């Protein structure tokens, strides 16, 4: 049985494709790429059909992650096939919970940094879009740190399903 994870930010050109790429690499390293499916989307459709922000691609390549992304908007019908919807900030979390057709679907929505014990109370991954390249580096660092805990949680679900 496939476990499906979708990362969501605003336009699906900066944070969520970055999280998708990092987590896809972590899933592959863990030998779970045939069991865990990783995707991303945006709460809005303004950038639908566009590639990732060039600064996102640059920071991903610089750190050895894959690139090649096409932005799209999250569709509420996806809740039925997704196991986990990972929001990049509190605004996304609230928007996704409002879109959820059922309370069970709303419970699938989590903040990415909630999987990073060092994050404390600051669970938002700030949007780097309006800043310089250093914001993209900081975003990647937050995504990488949270991905370790997220992978452990997903592995627990996958192993629990197999039992």
C-alpha positions as CSV (number, residue, x, y, z in Angstrom):
1,X,0.0,0.0,0.0
2,X,1.4,3.4,-1.0
3,X,1.6,6.2,1.6
4,X,1.0,9.6,-0.1
5,X,2.4,12.9,1.2
6,X,1.8,16.3,-0.4
7,X,3.6,19.5,0.6
8,X,1.7,22.8,0.2
9,X,2.7,26.4,0.2
10,X,1.2,29.5,-1.5
11,X,2.2,29.3,-5.2
12,X,4.0,26.0,-5.4
13,X,7.2,27.6,-6.7
14,X,9.4,28.0,-3.6
15,X,8.8,26.2,-0.3
16,X,6.7,23.2,-1.3
17,X,8.7,22.1,-4.3
18,X,11.8,22.5,-2.1
19,X,10.2,20.3,0.5
20,X,9.1,17.8,-2.1
21,X,12.6,17.5,-3.5
22,X,14.3,17.1,-0.2
23,X,11.7,14.6,1.1
24,X,11.8,12.6,-2.1
25,X,15.6,12.3,-1.6
26,X,15.1,11.2,2.0
27,X,12.5,8.6,1.1
28,X,14.9,7.2,-1.6
29,X,17.8,7.1,0.8
30,X,15.6,5.2,3.3
31,X,14.7,2.7,0.6
32,X,11.0,3.7,0.7
33,X,10.7,5.2,-2.8
34,X,8.4,2.3,-3.9
35,X,6.2,2.7,-0.8
36,X,6.0,6.5,-0.2
37,X,4.8,8.9,-2.9
38,X,5.8,12.6,-2.6
39,X,4.1,15.5,-4.3
40,X,3.5,19.3,-3.8
41,X,1.0,22.0,-4.7
42,X,0.0,25.5,-3.8
43,X,-3.1,26.9,-2.1
44,X,-3.4,29.4,-5.0
45,X,-3.2,28.9,-8.8
46,X,-1.4,32.0,-9.8
47,X,1.8,30.1,-10.8
48,X,0.1,27.0,-12.2
49,X,2.1,25.5,-15.1
50,X,5.3,27.4,-14.2
51,X,8.5,25.9,-13.1
52,X,10.0,26.4,-9.6
53,X,11.5,29.8,-8.8
54,X,15.0,29.8,-10.2
55,X,16.4,30.5,-6.8
56,X,14.7,27.3,-5.5
57,X,16.3,25.3,-8.3
58,X,19.7,26.9,-7.6
59,X,19.7,26.1,-3.9
60,X,18.4,22.6,-4.5
61,X,21.1,21.9,-7.1
62,X,23.8,23.4,-4.9
63,X,22.9,20.9,-2.2
64,X,22.6,17.9,-4.5
65,X,18.8,17.7,-4.8
66,X,16.8,17.1,-7.9
67,X,14.9,19.8,-9.7
68,X,12.3,19.9,-12.5
69,X,8.9,20.9,-11.2
70,X,5.6,22.3,-12.6
71,X,3.5,24.3,-10.2
72,X,-0.2,23.4,-9.6
73,X,-3.0,24.2,-7.3
74,X,-4.1,21.9,-4.5
75,X,-7.5,20.4,-5.2
76,X,-9.7,19.4,-2.2
77,X,-10.6,16.1,-4.0
78,X,-7.0,15.0,-3.4
79,X,-7.8,14.5,0.3
80,X,-9.3,11.1,-0.4
81,X,-6.1,9.8,-1.9
82,X,-3.6,11.5,0.4
83,X,-2.4,10.2,3.8
84,X,-0.6,13.4,4.9
85,X,-0.9,17.0,3.7
86,X,2.1,19.0,5.0
87,X,1.6,22.8,5.2
88,X,4.6,25.1,5.1
89,X,3.1,27.8,7.4
90,X,0.1,28.4,9.6
91,X,-1.8,30.2,6.9
92,X,-1.6,27.2,4.6
93,X,-2.6,24.9,7.5
94,X,-5.7,26.9,8.2
95,X,-6.6,27.2,4.4
96,X,-6.2,23.5,3.9
97,X,-8.2,22.5,6.9
98,X,-11.0,24.8,5.6
99,X,-10.8,23.0,2.2
100,X,-11.0,19.5,3.8
101,X,-14.3,17.8,3.0
102,X,-14.4,16.0,6.4
103,X,-12.9,16.3,9.8
104,X,-10.9,13.1,9.1
105,X,-9.4,14.9,6.1
106,X,-8.7,18.0,8.1
107,X,-6.7,15.9,10.6
108,X,-4.4,14.9,7.8
109,X,-3.0,18.5,7.7
110,X,0.2,19.1,9.6
111,X,2.9,21.8,9.7
112,X,6.2,20.7,8.4
113,X,8.2,22.2,11.2
114,X,6.1,20.3,13.8
115,X,8.4,17.4,12.9
116,X,11.5,19.3,14.0
117,X,11.8,19.2,17.8
118,X,14.3,22.1,17.7
119,X,11.8,24.4,16.0
120,X,10.1,25.2,19.3
121,X,7.0,27.4,18.9
122,X,8.1,28.9,15.6
123,X,6.6,26.4,13.1
124,X,6.3,28.5,10.0
125,X,8.8,28.2,7.1
126,X,9.1,31.8,6.0
127,X,8.3,32.6,2.4
128,X,11.7,33.5,0.7
129,X,10.1,34.8,-2.5
130,X,10.4,38.5,-1.8
131,X,14.0,38.3,-0.4
132,X,17.4,37.3,-1.5
133,X,19.1,34.0,-2.0
134,X,19.9,33.7,1.7
135,X,16.2,33.3,2.4
136,X,16.2,30.2,0.1
137,X,19.2,28.8,2.0
138,X,17.5,29.3,5.3
139,X,14.3,27.7,3.9
140,X,16.3,24.7,2.8
141,X,17.9,24.3,6.2
142,X,14.5,24.3,7.9
143,X,13.1,21.8,5.4
144,X,16.0,19.5,5.8
145,X,15.8,19.6,9.6
146,X,12.1,18.9,9.7
147,X,12.4,16.2,7.0
148,X,14.3,13.9,9.4
149,X,11.4,13.8,11.9
150,X,8.8,13.6,9.1
151,X,10.6,10.6,7.6
152,X,10.6,8.9,11.0
153,X,6.8,9.5,11.3
154,X,6.1,8.3,7.8
155,X,8.2,5.3,8.3
156,X,6.2,4.5,11.4
157,X,2.9,4.7,9.5
158,X,4.3,2.6,6.6
159,X,5.6,-0.1,8.9
160,X,2.4,0.0,10.9
161,X,0.4,-0.6,7.7
162,X,2.6,-3.5,6.8
163,X,2.1,-5.2,10.2
